[in-house]
Amino acid sequence: MPHHGNEEEHNSSANQEPVIRDNRKVDPVTGQARHPEGEPPVGEPVDSDGDALAQAEEILNGIEVPAEESVAQGAGQAEAAELKNDLLRLQAEYVNYRKRVERDRAVAGEMAVIGVLNSLLPVLDDVDAARQHGDLTDGPFAAIATKLENALKTYGLVRIDETGVEFDPTIHEALIQQPGEDIEVDTVSQVLRSGYKSGERVLRAAQVIVAVPA
C-alpha cells in the first residue's frame, strides 16, 4: 500500500506512546491536595485587596474595647434610671388622679344631699307654721312631722333658731334692729324664720330681730 508523506514522521508517530494526564485533586502517594496551576496552596498569603479587607475586619472584630463597654453600661444605667423616674411620675399622677376622683365623688354626693335638703326647706317652714298655730300638737300628722325632721337630721341638717346669742352675719339675716337693755353686743332677740345648715355649709340664714346696745 503506497504511503504518502514523510516516512520519518510516520515512523515517529507510530512509535510515540499515548500521554495520560492525572487530574486527581489528591496525590495518591502523599495524600496532599493538589492545586491547579496559578492557584496558591492553602496557607500562603493571597495578594488581594478583598482578602486583606476581610482579614482586617476579622482582626478588628476580635479586639476587646473595655472603654466602649463601660460607656454602653453607663448609658444602660442612665436609661434604667430615666425609666424608673417615669414610672414614679406616672405613679404619682395616678395617686393624684384617684384622690381627685374620690374628692369629686364626695363633693357630688354632698351636693346631691344639699339639693334634696334645700327642696324640703319650704316643707319644714310649713311644719313650723302649723306647730306655732297648734295644728301639730298631737295626732298622726305631728308624728309624721317629727319623723321627717329626725330623718333629715341624719343627713346633717341643723336648725338655726337660737335666741339670746350674739348676732352672726354668716348665719343670721337681720330684718329688724331695736334697742335692748343690759346688752353690750348685737344680740338675736327673736327668730322670725328658722335657718338651716348642713355641716359647715349654710343652706339658709335665719331671719331675726336684733337687739342693739342702747
KOLRO-341884 format. One record per residue: x, y, z of N, C-alpha, C in turn; residue in one letter. Coordinates in Angstrom, 3 decimals, padded with zeros to 6 digits, always signed. Example, Ala and Ser with C-alpha at 12.3 -4.5 7.8 and 13.67 -1.06 7.14 Angstrom:
// residues 2
[[+013.190, -005.690, +007.800], [+012.300, -004.500, +007.800], [+013.200, -003.300, +007.800], "A"]
[[+012.850, -002.250, +007.080], [+013.670, -001.060, +007.140], [+012.900, +000.030, +007.870], "S"]
This chain:
// residues 214
[[+000.877, -001.190, +000.000], [+000.000, +000.000, +000.000], [+000.893, +001.211, +000.000], "M"]
[[+000.645, +002.137, -000.927], [+001.535, +003.280, -001.009], [+001.394, +004.150, +000.203], "P"]
[[+002.456, +004.795, +000.594], [+002.444, +005.671, +001.782], [+002.784, +007.084, +001.349], "H"]
[[+001.927, +008.022, +001.791], [+002.113, +009.425, +001.426], [+002.691, +010.162, +002.602], "H"]
[[+003.598, +011.077, +002.361], [+004.173, +011.893, +003.421], [+005.550, +011.449, +003.768], "G"]
[[+006.057, +012.115, +004.814], [+007.413, +011.859, +005.232], [+007.457, +010.554, +006.000], "N"]
[[+008.381, +009.717, +005.648], [+008.468, +008.408, +006.263], [+008.950, +008.519, +007.690], "E"]
[[+009.820, +009.501, +007.940], [+010.334, +009.660, +009.293], [+009.235, +010.078, +010.259], "E"]
[[+008.354, +010.997, +009.786], [+007.221, +011.405, +010.644], [+006.328, +010.244, +010.941], "E"]
[[+006.104, +009.475, +009.936], [+005.198, +008.337, +010.107], [+005.770, +007.368, +011.122], "H"]
[[+007.057, +007.143, +011.031], [+007.668, +006.210, +011.959], [+007.663, +006.750, +013.383], "N"]
[[+007.912, +008.066, +013.544], [+007.907, +008.631, +014.902], [+006.522, +008.640, +015.517], "S"]
[[+005.504, +008.861, +014.692], [+004.123, +008.853, +015.214], [+003.719, +007.464, +015.625], "S"]
[[+004.215, +006.490, +014.842], [+003.839, +005.124, +015.169], [+004.517, +004.654, +016.420], "A"]
[[+005.734, +005.139, +016.664], [+006.468, +004.693, +017.836], [+006.141, +005.512, +019.104], "N"]
[[+005.403, +006.680, +019.015], [+005.115, +007.547, +020.184], [+004.048, +006.911, +021.066], "Q"]
[[+004.306, +006.902, +022.394], [+003.352, +006.331, +023.359], [+002.275, +007.354, +023.735], "E"]
[[+001.072, +006.905, +024.061], [-000.006, +007.858, +024.441], [+000.290, +008.527, +025.782], "P"]
[[-000.109, +009.798, +025.907], [+000.113, +010.585, +027.137], [-001.115, +010.507, +028.032], "V"]
[[-000.917, +010.124, +029.269], [-002.032, +010.012, +030.234], [-001.867, +011.112, +031.287], "I"]
[[-002.907, +011.982, +031.432], [-002.865, +013.094, +032.392], [-003.614, +012.710, +033.674], "R"]
[[-002.977, +012.956, +034.800], [-003.584, +012.642, +036.118], [-004.237, +013.913, +036.663], "D"]
[[-005.580, +013.975, +036.586], [-006.339, +015.154, +037.054], [-006.893, +014.992, +038.462], "N"]
[[-006.411, +013.995, +039.149], [-006.909, +013.816, +040.516], [-006.434, +014.961, +041.418], "R"]
[[-007.345, +015.432, +042.291], [-007.053, +016.578, +043.162], [-006.243, +016.184, +044.391], "K"]
[[-006.182, +014.891, +044.699], [-005.408, +014.403, +045.838], [-004.314, +013.497, +045.327], "V"]
[[-003.110, +013.745, +045.753], [-001.974, +012.922, +045.358], [-002.104, +011.570, +046.057], "D"]
[[-002.185, +010.452, +045.264], [-002.370, +009.133, +045.893], [-001.176, +008.687, +046.692], "P"]
[[-000.025, +009.258, +046.468], [+001.184, +008.827, +047.168], [+001.354, +009.593, +048.471], "V"]
[[+001.260, +010.955, +048.391], [+001.497, +011.788, +049.581], [+000.224, +012.071, +050.357], "T"]
[[-000.898, +011.945, +049.679], [-002.157, +012.271, +050.353], [-002.425, +013.756, +050.453], "G"]
[[-001.595, +014.624, +049.875], [-001.760, +016.071, +049.917], [-002.662, +016.521, +048.780], "Q"]
[[-003.326, +017.621, +048.997], [-004.194, +018.168, +047.966], [-003.360, +018.801, +046.881], "A"]
[[-003.786, +018.584, +045.694], [-003.127, +019.195, +044.561], [-003.799, +020.528, +044.235], "R"]
[[-003.058, +021.486, +043.716], [-003.584, +022.811, +043.367], [-003.369, +023.065, +041.910], "H"]
[[-004.382, +023.594, +041.265], [-004.210, +023.904, +039.844], [-003.130, +024.952, +039.674], "P"]
[[-002.632, +025.003, +038.475], [-001.604, +025.974, +038.181], [-002.139, +027.392, +038.346], "E"]
[[-001.378, +028.237, +039.001], [-001.795, +029.630, +039.220], [-002.532, +029.849, +040.506], "G"]
[[-002.979, +028.775, +041.214], [-003.717, +028.918, +042.479], [-002.776, +028.640, +043.623], "E"]
[[-002.614, +029.541, +044.577], [-001.666, +029.340, +045.666], [-002.154, +028.272, +046.620], "P"]
[[-001.239, +027.531, +047.234], [-001.629, +026.498, +048.206], [-002.270, +027.124, +049.429], "P"]
[[-002.956, +026.266, +050.185], [-003.623, +026.734, +051.398], [-002.568, +027.163, +052.398], "V"]
[[-002.782, +028.332, +053.001], [-001.841, +028.829, +053.992], [-000.935, +029.902, +053.460], "G"]
[[-000.780, +029.975, +052.136], [+000.059, +031.017, +051.575], [-000.756, +032.293, +051.443], "E"]
[[-000.187, +033.470, +051.711], [-000.926, +034.726, +051.614], [-001.355, +035.013, +050.200], "P"]
[[-002.502, +035.619, +050.092], [-003.061, +035.973, +048.795], [-002.962, +037.467, +048.630], "V"]
[[-002.413, +037.908, +047.591], [-002.248, +039.338, +047.347], [-003.514, +039.871, +046.719], "D"]
[[-004.529, +040.153, +047.577], [-005.837, +040.625, +047.083], [-006.375, +041.657, +048.046], "S"]
[[-006.917, +042.737, +047.497], [-007.485, +043.789, +048.359], [-008.686, +043.280, +049.138], "D"]
[[-009.532, +042.436, +048.520], [-010.716, +041.928, +049.207], [-010.351, +041.052, +050.375], "G"]
[[-009.365, +040.148, +050.210], [-008.957, +039.279, +051.307], [-008.289, +040.077, +052.415], "D"]
[[-007.512, +041.085, +052.066], [-006.877, +041.921, +053.084], [-007.915, +042.654, +053.917], "A"]
[[-008.981, +043.153, +053.261], [-010.054, +043.842, +053.986], [-010.782, +042.893, +054.919], "L"]
[[-011.014, +041.667, +054.446], [-011.688, +040.685, +055.294], [-010.848, +040.354, +056.510], "A"]
[[-009.530, +040.209, +056.307], [-008.654, +039.918, +057.434], [-008.623, +041.070, +058.428], "Q"]
[[-008.609, +042.306, +057.914], [-008.609, +043.465, +058.803], [-009.885, +043.521, +059.628], "A"]
[[-011.051, +043.259, +059.007], [-012.320, +043.262, +059.737], [-012.330, +042.177, +060.805], "E"]
[[-011.750, +041.012, +060.468], [-011.715, +039.926, +061.445], [-010.861, +040.300, +062.648], "E"]
[[-009.743, +040.966, +062.378], [-008.874, +041.386, +063.476], [-009.568, +042.418, +064.347], "I"]
[[-010.226, +043.395, +063.700], [-010.907, +044.443, +064.463], [-012.054, +043.887, +065.280], "L"]
[[-012.761, +042.924, +064.732], [-013.884, +042.335, +065.463], [-013.417, +041.541, +066.669], "N"]
[[-012.202, +041.050, +066.611], [-011.687, +040.260, +067.715], [-011.062, +041.065, +068.820], "G"]
[[-010.926, +042.377, +068.630], [-010.304, +043.227, +069.644], [-011.352, +043.652, +070.664], "I"]
[[-011.067, +043.527, +071.948], [-011.961, +043.955, +073.009], [-011.687, +045.415, +073.335], "E"]
[[-012.765, +046.160, +073.503], [-012.637, +047.587, +073.808], [-013.371, +047.847, +075.113], "V"]
[[-012.692, +047.766, +076.247], [-013.349, +047.944, +077.548], [-013.985, +049.314, +077.705], "P"]
[[-013.367, +050.336, +077.133], [-013.905, +051.694, +077.307], [-015.299, +051.798, +076.710], "A"]
[[-015.477, +051.240, +075.533], [-016.792, +051.313, +074.898], [-017.824, +050.526, +075.700], "E"]
[[-017.390, +049.381, +076.255], [-018.330, +048.620, +077.077], [-018.747, +049.408, +078.306], "E"]
[[-017.806, +050.127, +078.897], [-018.135, +050.935, +080.074], [-019.117, +052.035, +079.712], "S"]
[[-018.876, +052.655, +078.553], [-019.807, +053.710, +078.117], [-021.193, +053.142, +077.887], "V"]
[[-021.227, +051.949, +077.236], [-022.534, +051.335, +076.974], [-023.234, +050.970, +078.272], "A"]
[[-022.457, +050.455, +079.241], [-023.052, +050.103, +080.537], [-023.577, +051.341, +081.251], "Q"]
[[-022.809, +052.421, +081.192], [-023.285, +053.665, +081.805], [-024.535, +054.185, +081.138], "G"]
[[-024.583, +054.058, +079.805], [-025.779, +054.503, +079.096], [-026.987, +053.667, +079.492], "A"]
[[-026.776, +052.338, +079.690], [-027.892, +051.491, +080.118], [-028.393, +051.855, +081.498], "G"]
[[-027.471, +052.170, +082.406], [-027.888, +052.573, +083.748], [-028.648, +053.891, +083.712], "Q"]
[[-028.188, +054.815, +082.873], [-028.898, +056.101, +082.762], [-030.299, +055.891, +082.207], "A"]
[[-030.431, +055.000, +081.232], [-031.751, +054.722, +080.665], [-032.666, +054.065, +081.698], "E"]
[[-032.105, +053.142, +082.489], [-032.911, +052.499, +083.534], [-033.362, +053.519, +084.574], "A"]
[[-032.478, +054.442, +084.940], [-032.851, +055.471, +085.912], [-033.946, +056.368, +085.357], "A"]
[[-033.851, +056.677, +084.076], [-034.880, +057.519, +083.457], [-036.226, +056.815, +083.433], "E"]
[[-036.203, +055.511, +083.106], [-037.450, +054.746, +083.111], [-038.049, +054.668, +084.506], "L"]
[[-037.192, +054.517, +085.521], [-037.678, +054.468, +086.903], [-038.332, +055.794, +087.279], "K"]
[[-037.708, +056.902, +086.879], [-038.303, +058.213, +087.168], [-039.637, +058.379, +086.463], "N"]
[[-039.731, +057.866, +085.238], [-041.002, +057.950, +084.513], [-042.077, +057.147, +085.227], "D"]
[[-041.711, +055.962, +085.723], [-042.689, +055.139, +086.442], [-043.131, +055.813, +087.741], "L"]
[[-042.187, +056.428, +088.454], [-042.543, +057.129, +089.686], [-043.456, +058.306, +089.385], "L"]
[[-043.178, +059.006, +088.299], [-044.028, +060.146, +087.940], [-045.430, +059.682, +087.569], "R"]
[[-045.519, +058.568, +086.816], [-046.833, +058.032, +086.466], [-047.584, +057.564, +087.705], "L"]
[[-046.861, +056.951, +088.654], [-047.497, +056.513, +089.889], [-048.040, +057.700, +090.672], "Q"]
[[-047.249, +058.776, +090.751], [-047.713, +059.972, +091.470], [-048.924, +060.575, +090.775], "A"]
[[-048.905, +060.600, +089.444], [-050.057, +061.137, +088.712], [-051.297, +060.278, +088.949], "E"]
[[-051.104, +058.947, +089.010], [-052.249, +058.068, +089.250], [-052.811, +058.265, +090.646], "Y"]
[[-051.929, +058.421, +091.643], [-052.391, +058.662, +093.013], [-053.153, +059.974, +093.088], "V"]
[[-052.634, +061.016, +092.451], [-053.330, +062.304, +092.446], [-054.668, +062.198, +091.728], "N"]
[[-054.693, +061.411, +090.655], [-055.948, +061.223, +089.920], [-056.987, +060.531, +090.796], "Y"]
[[-056.569, +059.488, +091.520], [-057.504, +058.791, +092.395], [-058.027, +059.713, +093.491], "R"]
[[-057.139, +060.517, +094.077], [-057.579, +061.450, +095.110], [-058.565, +062.461, +094.543], "K"]
[[-058.272, +062.949, +093.343], [-059.160, +063.922, +092.734], [-060.530, +063.318, +092.428], "R"]
[[-060.522, +062.056, +091.944], [-061.793, +061.384, +091.655], [-062.597, +061.168, +092.924], "V"]
[[-061.927, +060.707, +093.987], [-062.627, +060.494, +095.255], [-063.157, +061.808, +095.816], "E"]
[[-062.363, +062.880, +095.698], [-062.821, +064.177, +096.193], [-064.019, +064.675, +095.382], "R"]
[[-063.950, +064.527, +094.063], [-065.073, +064.952, +093.224], [-066.316, +064.120, +093.508], "D"]
[[-066.098, +062.831, +093.773], [-067.244, +061.963, +094.077], [-067.890, +062.385, +095.393], "R"]
[[-067.054, +062.705, +096.388], [-067.598, +063.140, +097.672], [-068.353, +064.462, +097.522], "A"]
[[-067.782, +065.380, +096.738], [-068.453, +066.674, +096.525], [-069.774, +066.477, +095.789], "V"]
[[-069.771, +065.575, +094.798], [-071.008, +065.318, +094.058], [-072.083, +064.742, +094.974], "A"]
[[-071.677, +063.807, +095.870], [-072.655, +063.259, +096.811], [-073.168, +064.307, +097.777], "G"]
[[-072.267, +065.170, +098.246], [-072.681, +066.226, +099.162], [-073.644, +067.200, +098.491], "E"]
[[-073.349, +067.551, +097.248], [-074.225, +068.480, +096.530], [-075.600, +067.861, +096.278], "M"]
[[-075.618, +066.532, +096.043], [-076.908, +065.872, +095.844], [-077.739, +065.929, +097.117], "A"]
[[-077.105, +065.678, +098.280], [-077.823, +065.755, +099.558], [-078.307, +067.173, +099.818], "V"]
[[-077.442, +068.154, +099.536], [-077.827, +069.550, +099.769], [-078.992, +069.940, +098.877], "I"]
[[-078.984, +069.425, +097.651], [-080.115, +069.728, +096.761], [-081.434, +069.208, +097.317], "G"]
[[-081.405, +067.985, +097.881], [-082.630, +067.424, +098.466], [-083.054, +068.226, +099.693], "V"]
[[-082.074, +068.604, +100.542], [-082.414, +069.359, +101.747], [-083.005, +070.722, +101.390], "L"]
[[-082.423, +071.380, +100.414], [-082.965, +072.684, +100.006], [-084.389, +072.573, +099.495], "N"]
[[-084.680, +071.484, +098.798], [-086.039, +071.317, +098.273], [-087.059, +071.055, +099.382], "S"]
[[-086.584, +070.589, +100.557], [-087.504, +070.289, +101.661], [-087.640, +071.434, +102.666], "L"]
[[-086.842, +072.500, +102.488], [-086.940, +073.614, +103.440], [-088.329, +074.250, +103.465], "L"]
[[-088.984, +074.456, +102.325], [-090.356, +075.002, +102.401], [-091.315, +074.091, +103.169], "P"]
[[-091.111, +072.779, +103.057], [-091.962, +071.847, +103.812], [-091.728, +072.027, +105.307], "V"]
[[-090.475, +072.206, +105.704], [-090.177, +072.436, +107.117], [-090.755, +073.757, +107.594], "L"]
[[-090.786, +074.768, +106.723], [-091.413, +076.041, +107.107], [-092.906, +075.857, +107.372], "D"]
[[-093.551, +075.043, +106.547], [-094.983, +074.778, +106.766], [-095.208, +074.008, +108.061], "D"]
[[-094.277, +073.073, +108.365], [-094.388, +072.329, +109.619], [-094.252, +073.285, +110.802], "V"]
[[-093.288, +074.219, +110.728], [-093.108, +075.187, +111.821], [-094.341, +076.061, +111.987], "D"]
[[-094.906, +076.511, +110.869], [-096.094, +077.376, +110.946], [-097.268, +076.618, +111.560], "A"]
[[-097.434, +075.354, +111.141], [-098.532, +074.558, +111.693], [-098.309, +074.299, +113.177], "A"]
[[-097.097, +074.105, +113.600], [-096.808, +073.868, +115.014], [-097.068, +075.125, +115.840], "R"]
[[-096.722, +076.304, +115.293], [-096.965, +077.550, +116.018], [-098.456, +077.840, +116.170], "Q"]
[[-099.247, +077.385, +115.213], [-100.694, +077.598, +115.302], [-101.393, +076.491, +116.071], "H"]
[[-100.630, +075.540, +116.567], [-101.219, +074.481, +117.384], [-101.832, +073.366, +116.596], "G"]
[[-101.518, +073.252, +115.290], [-102.124, +072.203, +114.474], [-101.377, +070.874, +114.555], "D"]
[[-100.155, +070.908, +115.138], [-099.365, +069.681, +115.209], [-099.016, +069.317, +116.652], "L"]
[[-099.952, +069.596, +117.552], [-099.700, +069.249, +118.951], [-099.834, +067.752, +119.189], "T"]
[[-100.696, +067.114, +118.402], [-100.941, +065.687, +118.589], [-101.531, +065.129, +117.305], "D"]
[[-101.562, +063.806, +117.191], [-102.174, +063.180, +116.037], [-101.136, +062.609, +115.084], "G"]
[[-101.603, +061.960, +114.007], [-100.688, +061.303, +113.049], [-099.797, +062.286, +112.305], "P"]
[[-100.323, +063.477, +111.988], [-099.506, +064.451, +111.260], [-098.348, +064.964, +112.109], "F"]
[[-098.569, +065.097, +113.394], [-097.486, +065.506, +114.284], [-096.390, +064.446, +114.310], "A"]
[[-096.796, +063.166, +114.318], [-095.807, +062.085, +114.307], [-095.030, +062.057, +112.992], "A"]
[[-095.739, +062.313, +111.892], [-095.064, +062.331, +110.583], [-094.061, +063.477, +110.512], "I"]
[[-094.455, +064.659, +111.027], [-093.555, +065.808, +111.015], [-092.298, +065.529, +111.844], "A"]
[[-092.479, +064.884, +112.987], [-091.321, +064.572, +113.829], [-090.387, +063.578, +113.141], "T"]
[[-090.956, +062.572, +112.502], [-090.142, +061.589, +111.788], [-089.375, +062.238, +110.632], "K"]
[[-090.027, +063.173, +109.947], [-089.357, +063.866, +108.846], [-088.173, +064.676, +109.353], "L"]
[[-088.370, +065.410, +110.432], [-087.283, +066.231, +110.980], [-086.123, +065.362, +111.471], "E"]
[[-086.447, +064.234, +112.113], [-085.393, +063.335, +112.600], [-084.633, +062.680, +111.442], "N"]
[[-085.362, +062.363, +110.380], [-084.703, +061.750, +109.221], [-083.740, +062.730, +108.564], "A"]
[[-084.138, +064.003, +108.501], [-083.268, +064.998, +107.880], [-082.036, +065.289, +108.739], "L"]
[[-082.166, +065.091, +110.043], [-081.005, +065.294, +110.909], [-079.910, +064.265, +110.621], "K"]
[[-080.337, +063.065, +110.207], [-079.331, +062.046, +109.888], [-078.489, +062.436, +108.675], "T"]
[[-078.988, +063.351, +107.857], [-078.225, +063.845, +106.702], [-077.467, +065.129, +107.022], "Y"]
[[-077.369, +065.447, +108.329], [-076.569, +066.592, +108.736], [-077.309, +067.906, +108.776], "G"]
[[-078.621, +067.887, +108.671], [-079.388, +069.137, +108.696], [-079.492, +069.649, +110.131], "L"]
[[-079.081, +070.907, +110.322], [-079.103, +071.533, +111.647], [-079.943, +072.797, +111.548], "V"]
[[-080.839, +072.956, +112.512], [-081.706, +074.130, +112.536], [-080.987, +075.297, +113.229], "R"]
[[-081.155, +076.493, +112.708], [-080.607, +077.715, +113.307], [-081.791, +078.528, +113.838], "I"]
[[-082.046, +078.435, +115.145], [-083.219, +079.115, +115.716], [-082.995, +079.558, +117.167], "D"]
[[-081.715, +079.694, +117.540], [-081.429, +080.085, +118.921], [-081.618, +081.587, +119.103], "E"]
[[-082.109, +081.956, +120.272], [-082.225, +083.360, +120.660], [-081.289, +083.643, +121.837], "T"]
[[-080.985, +084.918, +122.030], [-080.109, +085.304, +123.121], [-078.632, +085.097, +122.793], "G"]
[[-078.325, +084.763, +121.514], [-076.925, +084.578, +121.122], [-076.461, +085.812, +120.357], "V"]
[[-075.167, +085.939, +120.256], [-074.613, +087.083, +119.541], [-074.944, +086.992, +118.048], "E"]
[[-075.277, +088.133, +117.508], [-075.627, +088.176, +116.083], [-074.399, +087.797, +115.239], "F"]
[[-074.631, +086.880, +114.307], [-073.564, +086.413, +113.410], [-074.057, +086.595, +111.973], "D"]
[[-073.459, +087.530, +111.260], [-073.953, +087.792, +109.895], [-073.787, +086.613, +108.945], "P"]
[[-072.977, +085.608, +109.303], [-072.814, +084.454, +108.418], [-073.992, +083.483, +108.497], "T"]
[[-074.740, +083.534, +109.634], [-075.877, +082.617, +109.770], [-077.176, +083.351, +110.087], "I"]
[[-077.090, +084.651, +110.305], [-078.285, +085.433, +110.657], [-078.524, +086.519, +109.605], "H"]
[[-079.777, +086.757, +109.360], [-080.197, +087.862, +108.497], [-081.064, +088.792, +109.346], "E"]
[[-080.528, +089.992, +109.617], [-081.239, +090.943, +110.496], [-082.314, +091.654, +109.697], "A"]
[[-083.570, +091.460, +110.093], [-084.680, +092.159, +109.447], [-085.077, +093.418, +110.224], "L"]
[[-084.925, +093.328, +111.544], [-085.311, +094.466, +112.397], [-084.243, +094.639, +113.465], "I"]
[[-083.886, +095.880, +113.740], [-082.998, +096.210, +114.858], [-083.752, +097.100, +115.838], "Q"]
[[-083.588, +096.825, +117.099], [-084.249, +097.609, +118.142], [-083.353, +097.684, +119.363], "Q"]
[[-083.416, +098.791, +120.086], [-082.553, +098.948, +121.275], [-082.893, +097.903, +122.333], "P"]
[[-081.855, +097.454, +122.974], [-082.044, +096.478, +124.040], [-081.423, +096.965, +125.329], "G"]
[[-081.896, +096.409, +126.419], [-081.394, +096.785, +127.731], [-080.410, +095.731, +128.237], "E"]
[[-079.388, +096.221, +128.908], [-078.393, +095.367, +129.557], [-077.686, +094.432, +128.563], "D"]
[[-077.419, +094.943, +127.364], [-076.640, +094.162, +126.386], [-075.458, +095.008, +125.916], "I"]
[[-074.389, +094.349, +125.617], [-073.188, +095.048, +125.182], [-072.888, +094.837, +123.704], "E"]
[[-073.431, +093.772, +123.111], [-073.214, +093.484, +121.692], [-074.554, +093.214, +121.042], "V"]
[[-074.564, +093.240, +119.714], [-075.789, +092.918, +118.978], [-076.195, +091.487, +119.276], "D"]
[[-077.457, +091.324, +119.696], [-077.927, +090.015, +120.158], [-079.233, +089.664, +119.458], "T"]
[[-079.400, +088.384, +119.115], [-080.631, +087.899, +118.494], [-081.699, +087.827, +119.575], "V"]
[[-082.743, +088.642, +119.405], [-083.815, +088.662, +120.402], [-085.001, +087.805, +119.987], "S"]
[[-085.193, +087.618, +118.639], [-086.336, +086.821, +118.168], [-086.024, +086.266, +116.774], "Q"]
[[-086.468, +085.033, +116.543], [-086.270, +084.389, +115.231], [-087.596, +084.409, +114.493], "V"]
[[-087.612, +085.068, +113.356], [-088.820, +085.144, +112.555], [-088.964, +083.942, +111.621], "L"]
[[-087.854, +083.470, +111.113], [-087.864, +082.257, +110.290], [-086.558, +081.499, +110.522], "R"]
[[-086.684, +080.237, +110.806], [-085.501, +079.430, +111.134], [-084.575, +079.305, +109.926], "S"]
[[-083.311, +079.244, +110.257], [-082.320, +078.967, +109.227], [-081.837, +077.531, +109.343], "G"]
[[-081.088, +077.089, +108.333], [-080.599, +075.704, +108.322], [-079.176, +075.670, +107.745], "Y"]
[[-078.415, +074.687, +108.226], [-077.090, +074.439, +107.685], [-076.837, +072.948, +107.671], "K"]
[[-075.925, +072.553, +106.806], [-075.510, +071.150, +106.708], [-073.998, +071.118, +106.802], "S"]
[[-073.510, +070.618, +107.924], [-072.080, +070.679, +108.163], [-071.643, +072.125, +108.335], "G"]
[[-070.653, +072.534, +107.549], [-070.193, +073.923, +107.594], [-070.882, +074.792, +106.561], "E"]
[[-071.745, +074.213, +105.753], [-072.427, +074.955, +104.690], [-073.772, +075.488, +105.194], "R"]
[[-073.944, +076.769, +105.091], [-075.214, +077.392, +105.483], [-076.173, +077.308, +104.304], "V"]
[[-077.275, +076.589, +104.517], [-078.261, +076.467, +103.451], [-079.161, +077.695, +103.376], "L"]
[[-079.483, +078.220, +104.527], [-080.316, +079.421, +104.578], [-080.099, +080.120, +105.907], "R"]
[[-079.854, +081.417, +105.853], [-079.657, +082.181, +107.091], [-080.992, +082.379, +107.797], "A"]
[[-080.925, +082.442, +109.105], [-082.142, +082.666, +109.904], [-082.503, +084.147, +109.868], "A"]
[[-083.774, +084.433, +109.652], [-084.258, +085.812, +109.679], [-084.606, +086.168, +111.124], "Q"]
[[-083.973, +087.214, +111.628], [-084.077, +087.512, +113.069], [-084.299, +088.999, +113.316], "V"]
[[-084.716, +089.252, +114.579], [-084.747, +090.617, +115.119], [-083.552, +090.765, +116.033], "I"]
[[-082.789, +091.857, +115.844], [-081.552, +092.048, +116.568], [-081.727, +093.190, +117.585], "V"]
[[-081.335, +092.884, +118.822], [-081.311, +093.906, +119.871], [-079.916, +094.486, +119.929], "A"]
[[-079.852, +095.829, +119.774], [-078.560, +096.520, +119.785], [-078.411, +097.301, +121.080], "V"]
[[-077.145, +097.533, +121.497], [-076.963, +098.307, +122.736], [-077.586, +099.695, +122.607], "P"]
[[-078.233, +100.159, +123.671], [-078.883, +101.463, +123.650], [-077.849, +102.579, +123.756], "A"]
